[in-house]
Amino acid sequence: MCPWTESDFAAGRRLGRAAIVFTLAAVFFFAPLPVRAEGNEWRPLVERLVDDGFDRTYVQSLFGRKSLEFDPQILARKMNVLLNSRLQAASPAPASEPQVLDRYLNPILLAGGYAYFREHAAVLERIRKQYEVRGEVLTALMLVETKLGTQVGSRNGLSILASMALAGDFERIRPYITNKDLSHADQEWLVQRTAQKGNWAYAELKALITYARRNGQDPMNIPSSVYGAIGLCQFIPSSALHYGVDGTGDGRVDLFDNTDALYSMANFLRQHGWKEGLGREEQLKIIFRYNHSQSYALTILEVADRIDKTNRFFGN
């Protein structure tokens, strides 16, 4: 699930592959290295969390770990992409039509999707009866999001979201902005947008800590995507709290468990209006809410259709 209004799919269409590669290369090769948070570096974030009701001792123990480093480049990379998107909007290239992403139609991936669908058939049927979401659609989401749970991210959600939250102060990322020749209006926009993204990250940081504590987990041990999405279903932490379902009945919402993740994805779709007999256009609109990309939504339904055709061919 993409945590940004500007999803990776959409950003790729607006900027073009070359622009994104150039931006990322500039950040990686010309920007200073990440800095380790020393002494009171995390203090503003710690005090903010304590003011919002988190236990001081617990929060200080989290941010007192030497392994937790402040990396301003995480948010800077995102802001560079968004800034380039804004600058190019003044002379936009012709918009390309949304299309199915062929890389997810690889026969090996589809075969894996069908095997996953068959393996979890009983759970998927229970979910279909309760949420009216077809198992093929949930399997397609699982395939596209995390390659059927095999790629859940190698980052640490706590360090990512904490770094982004602290970097909401634009001065912390100013050295990493690649475009130095900006108008006053663009500079003002960049400062405001950075603060917005920092506040978003702070809200997600709180949600991640809450999610971890509810499950008796150490948030430092929860892997995530590059921007803090977690689990087999790649929910941002606030979505984990809002849409997460304990499908196994063990009293925990473990999004790294297949059953809990599948139930949670179905709950997300259901709460956004999914129901049995929904037309294709309506389905696309709801899937778009999962990841803000028309191409993503088209891909999910195409993969689901391929799995359904395979299932019909081999029979139930």
Contacts in CASP RR format, 6 or more apart in sequence:
PFRMAT RR
TARGET T0000
AUTHOR 0000-0000-0000
METHOD contacts of the structure
MODEL  1
MCPWTESDFAAGRRLGRAAIVFTLAAVFFFAPLPVRAEGNEWRPLVERLV
DDGFDRTYVQSLFGRKSLEFDPQILARKMNVLLNSRLQAASPAPASEPQV
LDRYLNPILLAGGYAYFREHAAVLERIRKQYEVRGEVLTALMLVETKLGT
QVGSRNGLSILASMALAGDFERIRPYITNKDLSHADQEWLVQRTAQKGNW
AYAELKALITYARRNGQDPMNIPSSVYGAIGLCQFIPSSALHYGVDGTGD
GRVDLFDNTDALYSMANFLRQHGWKEGLGREEQLKIIFRYNHSQSYALTI
LEVADRIDKTNRFFGN
1 145 0 8 1.000
1 229 0 8 1.000
1 233 0 8 1.000
1 234 0 8 1.000
1 235 0 8 1.000
1 236 0 8 1.000
1 239 0 8 1.000
1 268 0 8 1.000
1 290 0 8 1.000
1 291 0 8 1.000
2 8 0 8 1.000
2 9 0 8 1.000
2 229 0 8 1.000
2 291 0 8 1.000
2 292 0 8 1.000
2 293 0 8 1.000
3 200 0 8 1.000
3 204 0 8 1.000
3 227 0 8 1.000
3 228 0 8 1.000
3 229 0 8 1.000
3 236 0 8 1.000
4 78 0 8 1.000
4 227 0 8 1.000
4 292 0 8 1.000
5 292 0 8 1.000
6 81 0 8 1.000
6 82 0 8 1.000
6 85 0 8 1.000
6 292 0 8 1.000
7 291 0 8 1.000
7 292 0 8 1.000
7 293 0 8 1.000
7 296 0 8 1.000
8 293 0 8 1.000
9 101 0 8 1.000
9 291 0 8 1.000
9 292 0 8 1.000
9 293 0 8 1.000
9 295 0 8 1.000
9 296 0 8 1.000
10 292 0 8 1.000
10 293 0 8 1.000
11 20 0 8 1.000
11 81 0 8 1.000
11 85 0 8 1.000
12 20 0 8 1.000
13 95 0 8 1.000
13 96 0 8 1.000
13 295 0 8 1.000
14 85 0 8 1.000
14 88 0 8 1.000
14 89 0 8 1.000
14 92 0 8 1.000
15 23 0 8 1.000
15 81 0 8 1.000
15 84 0 8 1.000
15 85 0 8 1.000
15 88 0 8 1.000
19 84 0 8 1.000
19 88 0 8 1.000
20 81 0 8 1.000
20 84 0 8 1.000
23 77 0 8 1.000
23 80 0 8 1.000
23 81 0 8 1.000
23 84 0 8 1.000
23 178 0 8 1.000
24 77 0 8 1.000
24 80 0 8 1.000
26 80 0 8 1.000
26 178 0 8 1.000
27 73 0 8 1.000
27 76 0 8 1.000
27 77 0 8 1.000
27 80 0 8 1.000
27 176 0 8 1.000
27 178 0 8 1.000
30 178 0 8 1.000
31 73 0 8 1.000
31 76 0 8 1.000
31 175 0 8 1.000
31 176 0 8 1.000
32 175 0 8 1.000
32 176 0 8 1.000
34 69 0 8 1.000
34 70 0 8 1.000
34 71 0 8 1.000
34 72 0 8 1.000
34 73 0 8 1.000
35 69 0 8 1.000
35 70 0 8 1.000
35 71 0 8 1.000
35 72 0 8 1.000
36 69 0 8 1.000
36 70 0 8 1.000
37 63 0 8 1.000
37 68 0 8 1.000
37 69 0 8 1.000
37 70 0 8 1.000
41 70 0 8 1.000
41 166 0 8 1.000
42 63 0 8 1.000
42 64 0 8 1.000
42 68 0 8 1.000
42 70 0 8 1.000
42 162 0 8 1.000
42 166 0 8 1.000
44 166 0 8 1.000
45 63 0 8 1.000
45 162 0 8 1.000
45 165 0 8 1.000
45 166 0 8 1.000
45 202 0 8 1.000
45 205 0 8 1.000
46 56 0 8 1.000
46 59 0 8 1.000
46 60 0 8 1.000
46 63 0 8 1.000
48 202 0 8 1.000
49 59 0 8 1.000
49 205 0 8 1.000
49 206 0 8 1.000
49 209 0 8 1.000
50 56 0 8 1.000
50 59 0 8 1.000
52 206 0 8 1.000
54 206 0 8 1.000
54 209 0 8 1.000
62 68 0 8 1.000
62 158 0 8 1.000
62 209 0 8 1.000
62 219 0 8 1.000
62 220 0 8 1.000
63 162 0 8 1.000
65 220 0 8 1.000
67 220 0 8 1.000
68 158 0 8 1.000
68 159 0 8 1.000
68 162 0 8 1.000
68 220 0 8 1.000
69 159 0 8 1.000
69 163 0 8 1.000
70 162 0 8 1.000
70 163 0 8 1.000
70 166 0 8 1.000
70 167 0 8 1.000
71 159 0 8 1.000
71 163 0 8 1.000
72 163 0 8 1.000
72 166 0 8 1.000
72 167 0 8 1.000
72 172 0 8 1.000
72 173 0 8 1.000
72 176 0 8 1.000
73 173 0 8 1.000
73 176 0 8 1.000
74 160 0 8 1.000
74 163 0 8 1.000
74 164 0 8 1.000
74 167 0 8 1.000
74 226 0 8 1.000
74 227 0 8 1.000
75 163 0 8 1.000
75 164 0 8 1.000
75 167 0 8 1.000
75 168 0 8 1.000
75 173 0 8 1.000
75 194 0 8 1.000
75 197 0 8 1.000
75 198 0 8 1.000
75 201 0 8 1.000
76 167 0 8 1.000
76 173 0 8 1.000
76 176 0 8 1.000
76 177 0 8 1.000
77 176 0 8 1.000
78 197 0 8 1.000
78 227 0 8 1.000
79 173 0 8 1.000
79 177 0 8 1.000
79 190 0 8 1.000
79 193 0 8 1.000
79 194 0 8 1.000
79 197 0 8 1.000
80 176 0 8 1.000
80 177 0 8 1.000
80 178 0 8 1.000
80 179 0 8 1.000
82 193 0 8 1.000
83 177 0 8 1.000
83 179 0 8 1.000
83 182 0 8 1.000
83 186 0 8 1.000
83 190 0 8 1.000
84 179 0 8 1.000
86 186 0 8 1.000
86 189 0 8 1.000
87 179 0 8 1.000
87 186 0 8 1.000
98 293 0 8 1.000
98 294 0 8 1.000
98 295 0 8 1.000
98 297 0 8 1.000
98 298 0 8 1.000
99 295 0 8 1.000
99 298 0 8 1.000
100 295 0 8 1.000
100 298 0 8 1.000
100 299 0 8 1.000
100 302 0 8 1.000
101 295 0 8 1.000
101 296 0 8 1.000
101 299 0 8 1.000
104 143 0 8 1.000
104 144 0 8 1.000
104 299 0 8 1.000
104 302 0 8 1.000
104 303 0 8 1.000
105 302 0 8 1.000
105 303 0 8 1.000
105 306 0 8 1.000
109 143 0 8 1.000
109 147 0 8 1.000
110 303 0 8 1.000
110 306 0 8 1.000
110 307 0 8 1.000
110 310 0 8 1.000
112 143 0 8 1.000
112 148 0 8 1.000
113 139 0 8 1.000
113 143 0 8 1.000
113 148 0 8 1.000
113 303 0 8 1.000
113 307 0 8 1.000
114 307 0 8 1.000
114 310 0 8 1.000
114 311 0 8 1.000
116 139 0 8 1.000
116 142 0 8 1.000
116 143 0 8 1.000
116 148 0 8 1.000
117 124 0 8 1.000
117 135 0 8 1.000
117 136 0 8 1.000
117 139 0 8 1.000
117 307 0 8 1.000
117 311 0 8 1.000
118 311 0 8 1.000
120 139 0 8 1.000
120 258 0 8 1.000
120 259 0 8 1.000
120 262 0 8 1.000
123 258 0 8 1.000
123 259 0 8 1.000
123 262 0 8 1.000
124 135 0 8 1.000
124 138 0 8 1.000
124 139 0 8 1.000
124 262 0 8 1.000
125 135 0 8 1.000
127 133 0 8 1.000
127 135 0 8 1.000
127 138 0 8 1.000
127 262 0 8 1.000
127 263 0 8 1.000
127 266 0 8 1.000
128 134 0 8 1.000
128 135 0 8 1.000
130 266 0 8 1.000
131 263 0 8 1.000
131 266 0 8 1.000
131 267 0 8 1.000
131 269 0 8 1.000
131 270 0 8 1.000
131 274 0 8 1.000
132 270 0 8 1.000
132 274 0 8 1.000
132 275 0 8 1.000
132 276 0 8 1.000
133 265 0 8 1.000
133 266 0 8 1.000
133 269 0 8 1.000
133 270 0 8 1.000
133 274 0 8 1.000
134 304 0 8 1.000
134 308 0 8 1.000
135 304 0 8 1.000
136 304 0 8 1.000
136 305 0 8 1.000
136 307 0 8 1.000
136 308 0 8 1.000
136 311 0 8 1.000
137 269 0 8 1.000
137 283 0 8 1.000
137 287 0 8 1.000
137 300 0 8 1.000
137 301 0 8 1.000
137 304 0 8 1.000
138 262 0 8 1.000
138 265 0 8 1.000
138 266 0 8 1.000
139 148 0 8 1.000
139 303 0 8 1.000
139 304 0 8 1.000
139 307 0 8 1.000
140 299 0 8 1.000
140 300 0 8 1.000
140 301 0 8 1.000
140 303 0 8 1.000
140 304 0 8 1.000
140 307 0 8 1.000
141 233 0 8 1.000
141 265 0 8 1.000
141 287 0 8 1.000
141 290 0 8 1.000
141 300 0 8 1.000
142 148 0 8 1.000
142 149 0 8 1.000
142 232 0 8 1.000
142 233 0 8 1.000
142 261 0 8 1.000
142 262 0 8 1.000
142 265 0 8 1.000
143 303 0 8 1.000
144 296 0 8 1.000
144 299 0 8 1.000
144 300 0 8 1.000
144 303 0 8 1.000
145 232 0 8 1.000
145 233 0 8 1.000
145 234 0 8 1.000
146 152 0 8 1.000
146 153 0 8 1.000
146 231 0 8 1.000
146 232 0 8 1.000
146 233 0 8 1.000
146 234 0 8 1.000
149 232 0 8 1.000
149 258 0 8 1.000
152 223 0 8 1.000
152 224 0 8 1.000
152 225 0 8 1.000
152 230 0 8 1.000
152 231 0 8 1.000
152 232 0 8 1.000
152 234 0 8 1.000
152 256 0 8 1.000
153 223 0 8 1.000
153 224 0 8 1.000
153 225 0 8 1.000
153 226 0 8 1.000
154 223 0 8 1.000
155 223 0 8 1.000
155 224 0 8 1.000
155 225 0 8 1.000
155 226 0 8 1.000
155 228 0 8 1.000
156 220 0 8 1.000
156 222 0 8 1.000
156 223 0 8 1.000
156 224 0 8 1.000
157 208 0 8 1.000
157 219 0 8 1.000
157 222 0 8 1.000
157 223 0 8 1.000
157 224 0 8 1.000
157 228 0 8 1.000
157 230 0 8 1.000
158 205 0 8 1.000
158 208 0 8 1.000
158 209 0 8 1.000
158 219 0 8 1.000
158 220 0 8 1.000
158 222 0 8 1.000
159 220 0 8 1.000
160 224 0 8 1.000
160 226 0 8 1.000
160 227 0 8 1.000
160 228 0 8 1.000
161 201 0 8 1.000
161 202 0 8 1.000
161 204 0 8 1.000
161 205 0 8 1.000
161 208 0 8 1.000
161 228 0 8 1.000
161 237 0 8 1.000
162 201 0 8 1.000
162 205 0 8 1.000
164 197 0 8 1.000
164 198 0 8 1.000
164 200 0 8 1.000
164 201 0 8 1.000
164 227 0 8 1.000
165 198 0 8 1.000
165 199 0 8 1.000
165 201 0 8 1.000
165 202 0 8 1.000
165 205 0 8 1.000
166 172 0 8 1.000
167 173 0 8 1.000
167 194 0 8 1.000
167 198 0 8 1.000
168 194 0 8 1.000
168 195 0 8 1.000
168 197 0 8 1.000
168 198 0 8 1.000
168 199 0 8 1.000
168 201 0 8 1.000
169 194 0 8 1.000
169 195 0 8 1.000
170 190 0 8 1.000
170 191 0 8 1.000
170 194 0 8 1.000
170 195 0 8 1.000
173 194 0 8 1.000
177 190 0 8 1.000
182 190 0 8 1.000
203 238 0 8 1.000
204 228 0 8 1.000
204 236 0 8 1.000
204 237 0 8 1.000
204 238 0 8 1.000
205 237 0 8 1.000
207 236 0 8 1.000
207 237 0 8 1.000
207 238 0 8 1.000
207 240 0 8 1.000
207 241 0 8 1.000
208 219 0 8 1.000
208 222 0 8 1.000
208 228 0 8 1.000
208 230 0 8 1.000
208 237 0 8 1.000
209 219 0 8 1.000
210 237 0 8 1.000
210 241 0 8 1.000
211 217 0 8 1.000
211 219 0 8 1.000
211 230 0 8 1.000
211 237 0 8 1.000
211 240 0 8 1.000
211 241 0 8 1.000
211 253 0 8 1.000
212 218 0 8 1.000
212 219 0 8 1.000
212 222 0 8 1.000
214 252 0 8 1.000
214 253 0 8 1.000
215 252 0 8 1.000
215 253 0 8 1.000
215 254 0 8 1.000
222 230 0 8 1.000
223 230 0 8 1.000
223 231 0 8 1.000
224 230 0 8 1.000
224 231 0 8 1.000
225 234 0 8 1.000
228 236 0 8 1.000
228 237 0 8 1.000
229 235 0 8 1.000
229 236 0 8 1.000
230 236 0 8 1.000
230 237 0 8 1.000
230 240 0 8 1.000
230 255 0 8 1.000
230 256 0 8 1.000
231 240 0 8 1.000
231 255 0 8 1.000
231 256 0 8 1.000
231 261 0 8 1.000
232 255 0 8 1.000
232 256 0 8 1.000
232 257 0 8 1.000
232 258 0 8 1.000
232 261 0 8 1.000
233 255 0 8 1.000
233 261 0 8 1.000
233 262 0 8 1.000
233 264 0 8 1.000
233 265 0 8 1.000
233 268 0 8 1.000
235 243 0 8 1.000
235 244 0 8 1.000
235 255 0 8 1.000
235 264 0 8 1.000
235 268 0 8 1.000
239 268 0 8 1.000
240 253 0 8 1.000
240 255 0 8 1.000
240 264 0 8 1.000
243 264 0 8 1.000
243 267 0 8 1.000
243 268 0 8 1.000
243 271 0 8 1.000
244 253 0 8 1.000
244 255 0 8 1.000
244 260 0 8 1.000
244 263 0 8 1.000
244 264 0 8 1.000
244 267 0 8 1.000
245 253 0 8 1.000
245 260 0 8 1.000
245 263 0 8 1.000
245 264 0 8 1.000
245 266 0 8 1.000
245 267 0 8 1.000
246 252 0 8 1.000
246 253 0 8 1.000
246 260 0 8 1.000
246 263 0 8 1.000
247 259 0 8 1.000
247 260 0 8 1.000
247 263 0 8 1.000
248 254 0 8 1.000
248 257 0 8 1.000
248 259 0 8 1.000
248 260 0 8 1.000
252 260 0 8 1.000
253 260 0 8 1.000
253 264 0 8 1.000
254 260 0 8 1.000
255 261 0 8 1.000
255 264 0 8 1.000
265 290 0 8 1.000
268 289 0 8 1.000
268 290 0 8 1.000
269 286 0 8 1.000
269 287 0 8 1.000
269 290 0 8 1.000
272 286 0 8 1.000
272 289 0 8 1.000
273 286 0 8 1.000
274 283 0 8 1.000
274 286 0 8 1.000
278 286 0 8 1.000
280 301 0 8 1.000
283 297 0 8 1.000
283 301 0 8 1.000
284 294 0 8 1.000
284 297 0 8 1.000
284 298 0 8 1.000
284 301 0 8 1.000
285 297 0 8 1.000
287 296 0 8 1.000
287 297 0 8 1.000
287 300 0 8 1.000
287 301 0 8 1.000
288 294 0 8 1.000
288 296 0 8 1.000
288 297 0 8 1.000
290 296 0 8 1.000
290 297 0 8 1.000
290 300 0 8 1.000
291 297 0 8 1.000
END
